């Protein structure tokens, strides 16, 4: 399965654009900046316009598969043509302006020299007229250059806005369609037969409340709905899960980071999280900072505006962070319990690699996620997410969904995305290779998250007496084999 060559863009495509700077990322986020003509700063952070010009049908097909507007491609090509034409005329008139400035200087010099030499009045009048005509032409040309610069700036802004509406170009083989059009790739484990065990399963909220491990009422009291307290062994179970995930990541070569959970607008936009769904993100208006819904955002920004050395292989990072999501549009969904909440914990993996290595890295991330779920001893399945459910940055995404007995269905617990060069292009993350500077690829994957994993754990490992058997892999981190009522 081939990756579309989004990584083919290099800075040599735009030789004037010698670096990706904070201003270019600010432009992507909609922050006004002064445009540096010749370098197309406002396009530095979006998909490769050169590749789009050469492969418009591939981008159209990706848009159709996502259920998005394929007509955007033609609008982009038209805007790109206008921008390039405006820029070409601007550069031409700018060159003329420089030449005219020299002519004005020469004409004035001749006039002043003749005046000093005492030339006849008719000669002085002729030279003065020539100089004045040159000055008038230079002024008119200056006005024209300023007008063309404004036109080019407007065209560039329009093009940037259009391009920000196009998601990453999907990888060959991604299913077309929306949320329900995924393809099941693998199913692991068999759902438990509670009838054979002689009791009906309780849902996670009843189990956790019976153990004294969660307090929903106080969460609502101090915040609002979809907030909660984990108490005693509930909080310790979450910590055990996070610590196991971090240890697993460390053992597999990931470098752990402690990351900011508030980020600025250019970083949030660069990671692709506010292009179309800013209303789903918590925003601090006074500071123009965003609470992140995943440490992926801060991990993506870690090497923004940098040139990496990937000669020794990919750079792999992980981070545990508190995450926040407004869950806008989820009214009425999963209102009972802690499946859909506003605040949660997550251990995220993040990889910087060469584009040609991205598919192999994607398979590695999925393998780590599956291994963690195997340790949890819960049935799960792996799905290839359909294009319309990918989100803007991802070119392909695999989800792992754990079986929830009382709902009799699988629910998402992990996700891993191959973002190819989409985020790195926006954030200016590159590498030098064979004398060229090239965009890298980025990937991310959830190694563990809470409280959603707790839902699957307690429902699948519950006992008739209300206790919960702790999976063997978690026992060293928790110090007990069972969660029982009255436990700490």
N, C-alpha and C positions, 0 to 999 in steps of 0.2 A: 504494500500500500504506500503510495508515494506522497510525500509532503509537497504541496504546491510551493514553488520556489520564491516565497516571500523574502527569504534571506538574501536574494540576489542583489538587493540594493546596497550600494556602498557610497561613501562620501564622494567618490570620484564621479558619481552621476551628477552631482551639483558641486563642482570644484570650488565655487566661491564660498560654500557653506563649510568652513573648516572645522566647526565645532558645534555641538549641541549645548546651548546654554540655558540658564534659568528663564531667560526671556522667551525662548521658543516654547518651553513647557507652559509658561504663563499664558502665551497666546492660545495654546491648545485649550486651556481652561477658560478662555473667554476674558482674560485680564488684558486691558488695553496696553499695548507696548508700541514703541516706535519700530516700524518695519524696516529691516535692512535689505534694500533692494539688491537683486543679484544673488542673494542667498536664500530667499524664500523662507525666512525664519518661521512663519506661521504654518508652514507645511512640514516642518521638521518632525513633528510628533505624530503624524497620521500614517495611514497605509502608504505603501510605496506608489506614488503617482506614476512613475515611469513604468512599473510593472502593470498597473491598471491600464495605462494607454496601450500596452502591448498585448494584454490578455483581458479585454473587456468582457468577453463571453464567459470566462471563468468566474469573474466577479458577479455577473448577472445570474449565473447558475447558483452561486452561493447564496445570493439574496433570495432567489426563488425558494431554495431549500429551507431557508430560515423563515419563510413566510413574510419577507420584507419586500420593499419596493425596488424592483429591478430597474425601474426608470431612473433611479438615482444615478446609475452609472452613466447614462447619457447626459444627465444634468451636470455631472462632474466633468465629463469630457468637454462639454460646451464651456463651462466655467474655466476649465484649464486652458482651453484655446484662447478665450478672451484675456485671461491673465497673461499668457505668454505673448500675445500680440501687443498688449499694453506695455509689458515689460520691454519687449524688443524696441518699440517706438521710443519709449523712455530712454533706453540706453543709446539709441541713435541720436535723439535730440540732445542728450547730455553730452555726447561726443562733439556735436556741432556747437554746443554752448561753450565747451572748452576752447575749441578752435576760434570761435567768435571773440572770446575774451582776449585771445592773443592778437586778433586783428584790431580790436579796439585799442589795445595798448600800443600797437605799432602805429595806428593812425594818429593817436594823440601824441605819440613821440615825434612823428614827422611834423605835425602842426607846431608843437612847442619848439622844435629845432628851427623851423622856418621863421617863426616869430622872433626867436633870439637872434637869428642871422639877419634880420631886417629885410626879409623878402617883400616883394611888392604886395599891395593890398589885394589884388585879384588872386594871387597865389595863396595868400593866407586865407582868403574867403573860401577858395576851393578846398583847401586842406581841412579847414574847420568844418565845412559842410560834410566832407567825407567822414570825419571823426564823429560828428553828431549823428549821422545816419547809422554808423556802426554801433553807436551807443543805443540808439532807439531799437535797432534790430536785436541787439543783445538783451534789452529789456523785454521785448516781445517774446524772444526765445526762452528767457527765464520764466516768464509767466506760463508758457506752454509746457515747459519741463515740470513746473510745480503741478500743473493740471494733470499731466500724464502720471506723475508720481501718485497723486490722489486717486486717479482711476485704477492704477495698478494695485494700490493698497486696498481699495474697495473690492476689486476682483479677487484678490488674494484672500480677503476675509470671507467672501462668499464661497470660494472654493473650499477653504478650511472648514466652514460650517457644514457644507454638504458632505465632505469626507468624514467628518466626525459621526455622521449618521450611518456609516457603513461598518458593519461588524467585520471581524476577522474572516478571511476567506477559509471556508471549511476544507478539511482534508478529505480526499477521495474515500468513499465508503461510509461517511457519516450518514445516518438515516435522515431522510427529509421529513418535514412535518413538525408537529408541536409536542407538548408535554407527554401525550399518550402514545406517541409514535416511536418510542425507544425499541431497541432490539435486545433481548435477553441473551447474553453471551455465555453465562455460566450460572449454575445453581449449586450451592454447597450446603450439605447438611439436610436433615429431614425435620420438619416441624414436629414438635413433641405431641404425643397422644395423651392429652390430659385425662380423657375418659378411661384409658387403660391404667392411669395412675390413681383413679378413683376420686378425683375432685375437679370442679370447674375452675379455670384460671381466673384470678383477680386481675384487674387492670393495675398499671404501675402506680397510679395515685393511691388506690386503696392499699396496695402493698407498702408503699413508702410511708404513708400516714400511719399505718399499723405499726411500723417499725419506729415511728417518731423521727423519721429521717428527712421529712420535708414539711414546711409550713407555708401554705399558700396564702392564708388570711393575712399574716403579718407582711408578706411581700406586697400585697395590695395596699395594706395600711401605710407603708412607708413610701410606696411608689405609685403603682397603678396595676391594672390587670396585666397578666403575662409576666409579672415579676414574682419572685419566690425566695424563700430561704431553704438551703440545704442545711440540715441540723445533724450534729454528732456523726454517726456512722454514715449518713448520707453524704456529708461533706468529705468525710475520710475516704469514701468509695470514689468520689470524684477525684480527689488528690491522688489516690492509688492509680487510677486509670491514666491521669496525666503523667505521673512519674514513670509508669511503665512505657508509655508512648515516647517520652523523652529519652529514656534509656535505650529503647529500641532504635530510635533515630541515631543516637550517639554510636551505638554498636555498628551501625551501618554507614558510618563515615560522615554524618551530617554535623555541621558546626552550629551549636546552639546560640541564638541571639535573644536578648531581652529587648523588645521593640516598643516604640511609642504606639499608643492606641489613639492618639490624636495626630492627624496629619494635615498638611496644608492642601489647598485646592489643586495646585499643579501636580502634586503626588497622587491625589485621589483621581484626578482626571487621567493622568498618565497610566495608572493601573487599569483604567477603563470602567470605573465604578460610578461615574455620574454623567455619562453621556446621555442616557435616556431615563434613568430611574433615580434622580437625585432626591425625589420625595421619599425614597425608602431608607435614606441615610440620616442619622442624627447630625445636625449642623449647629455649631456655635456661632451665631450671627456676629456677635461683638468681635470675635477674633478671626472669623472666616476659617475655622478649623472644623474637621470632620472626625466624629468617632467612627472607628473602623469596624466593619462587620467580619473581618478576618485579618490575621497578621500578614496575609498575602500582600496587602497594600504596602505596609512598611517594609516588608522583605523585597518587594519589587522596587521600592525607592532607595534601597540600601546602596545600590551601585549606580544611581542616576547620574548622568553626565560624566561617566567614568569609562576608561578603556581598560578592559580586563585582560589578564593573561590566562587563556584557556589551553595553553600548550600541554599542561599536565592533566587535562580532563575537565569535566564540569565542576562548577562550584555549587555545593549543596548546603543549604541552611535549613534550620528548623527553629520554631519559636512557639512558646505557649503564651497566649494572651487572652484577656477578657475581651469579648466581642459584643457588638451592639447592633441590633437591627430593628427598624421601626415596624416591620411586618405590615407596611401599608398595603391595602388591598386584600388582607387576609381575614377581614372581619367575618366571624362565624366559623372559621376553620380551626379545628383542634383546640377548642376552648377549654376542654377539661385536661388538667394535668400540665406536664412540662415538656410536651413535644414541640410546641411552637412558642418561643419566649423571646423577650427583648434583649436579654443579657445571658451570655453563656461562655464557657471555656472551650478553647480549642488548641490542639497542637497541629501546626501547619508545617508542611515541608515545601521547600522552594528551591528550584534549580535554575542556574544559568548555564547554558551549553551552546555549542555550535548548532545551527539549524539542522544539519544533516544527522545530528545525534539525538534530536528531540523525540523521535518516535521510540527509540530504545529507552530513553529516560522515562518516557511516559509509561512504558511497560514496567519499568523498575518501581516507579511510584505506586502503581496499581498492585504490584506484588507485595510491597510493604503493607499496604492497607489490608489486603486479603490475609496476610499473615497475622496482623493484629486481630482481625475478626475471628480467625481460627483459634487464637488464644482465648478469646471470649467465649468460645464454645456455643455460638449461636448460629442458627441457619441463616444464610444470606444468599443473595444473588448479585451478579454483576451485569449492568446494563450499559449499552452504547447509547448515549443520550442523543435524541433527535436534534437536528440543526436549530429548530425554532426555540429550543429550551437551553441552548448553550450559553447565552449571554454574549455580549459583544466581544470580549477579549479572546474567548476560547475558539480554537479551530477544531478541537475534538475534546470530548469529556466522557469519562467513565464514572458511573456512580456505583457504590456498593449499598445495597438495601438489606437491612436486617428484618427478620420475621418478627412481627408483633402479634403474639397469640390472640389477645382479646379483640384485636381489629381484623384478624385473619387476613393480613396482607403484609407486604414488604414495605418498609419505610426507609428513606434515604438516611444513611449515617456517615458516609464518606463520599468525597468527590475528588477526582483528579483531572486537571485540565492541561492540555498542550496549547499554549498561547502563541506558539511559533514566535515570530518577531514583533507581534503586535504591541506588547507592552514595552519591550526594549526600545523599539523605534520611537515611541512617544517619550520615553524617559531618557533617551540618549545613551543607552548602555551598549558599548561596542567592544570589539577586540581588534587587535592588529595581527594580521596573518598574511604572510607572503608579500609584505610591503603594502598591504591594503588595509583600510579600516572598514570593518563590516559590523552590521547589526547582529547581536546574539539572539538566541531563543530563550524563552522563560517557560517554566512549568510549575505547577503547584499541586499539592495534594493534602487532604486531611488525614492525619494519622489517628486522631481520636478527638471526639468532641463530647461535651457534657452540657446539658443533661440528656440529650437525645439517646446517647449510648446507654445511659442508666435505665431508660425505658425498656430497651431490648434486654438488658442484663437481668433486671429484676423479674420481668414477666417470663422469660425463658427459664430462669433458674429458681423460680418460686417453689415452695413446698406447701403441703396441705395445712401445716400449722402456722402459716404466715411468715415463716423464716425464708431466707434466700441463701442458697449455696453459692459461695464465692468461687469463681473459676480458679483453677490451680495457679495460673500465671499471675493473678492479682493477689493471692494470699500472702506472699512475702512483703508486699507493699502495704497491705492492710492489717496483717497480723492476726487474722481470724479466718476460720473456714466457713462460717455462717454469719449472716446478719440476723439478729434476733431482736424481738421487742424488748426494750429496756437496755439494749446495748449502747455503748458510747462510740 
